[in-house]
Amino acid sequence: MANQLEKVSIRGLRATHFEQIAWHIHNTERDGYYYGNKEQYDKRKQKIKIWINNLISMARDKNNVIPK
């Protein structure tokens, strides 16, 4: 039976970790890099960008704390 992945821990990470990922996404867009089917890649990238930007917003919110 396969393991079901529902959660990913961000314990010990900070907003700067997520901003670094966003920076890499931005650079691949700027440079035009992608792999595989471009249409599918772009769809995945859009979902990832939304996810990472939401993480950055939550991590920068003074009311939120990421455990060490």
Helices and strands as residue ranges (DSSP letters): H 15-31, H 38-60
